Amino acid sequence: MPKISAGILGTGYCVPERVLTNFDLEKMVQTNDAWIVERTGIHERRIAAEGEPVSVLAQHAAEMALADADVDAADLDLIIMATLTSDRIIPATACVLQDRLGAKHAAAFDLSAACSGFVYASSIATQFIERGVYRHVLVIGGETLSKVVDWQDRNTCILFGDGAGAAVFGAVEEGYGIRSFDLGSDGAGGDVLDIPSSGSLCPVTPETIEKRLNYVHMDGKAVFRFATKVMGRTVETSLERAGMQREELDYLVPHQANIRIIQAAAKRLHMPMDKVIINIHRYGNMSAASIPVALAEAAHAQQFKKGDNIALAGFGAGLTWASCIMKWAKEEKD
């Protein structure tokens, strides 16, 4: 049986309508626009409306990706939803989407790897397709972090935003598509970025709510040190596994957590910043949605041409990291 090359057939994204600027945040917590921009590169972020769960954003992103791929939802074999802000603990948000999209033949599950989640999920989709088990896999990264952020904590509330990005994976022309992956974790750093009261270890109670333990807690300095160490390194590992040199990379699509982390990765890879896809200034850190939204925006703006070598790279709670190298398989649209 000939080897099947797996790649991206179509992409989509969705962000909420509401824009929350740094100047808006100045009225909520003790901070200011200049301080936020200097340290993070963020100018504004999108915030989901009340009653707007992650499944709504994910559905719009998925429908856009399916249309772009010219794939009917009924032809999907699997849906993987990467998120840490699922609609509910159960059922999986992927199952909610399976029903809403009309993907009646698709298996569905959620995946938890925080900001690395989209790349983790993409690695699973790739293997199913390469082995001929499935023909079409929908991968979504989506978050509504505004619903788990402590809006009294100026160290975290300035960072996060909401959104969803999606990609349809399938067979592509030989020599194109996914070339390699690097996935990793360091569970010893799990406590530096977490929601302390969110599961069976520390169930939500009136007491934990009073202590604000049901919101994101982060040791920013520890996360920054980890991220600057692993972001460029994981791309180097993926390049090595693909048998490529960093000079062969055309674009880097990084997790949009902090502009200084992105700049450090680009410097390590000797990549000019005009070859790095950046939207952090408009959306902030969207966790699992960060990479697929940036990828989809660039793809729909026709920044990529067929044959471009693209690296995706992320890091997140867990602690986790992930990267992949792909040769872009889609033709530019007229």
Disulfide bonds with the S-S distance in Angstrom:
none
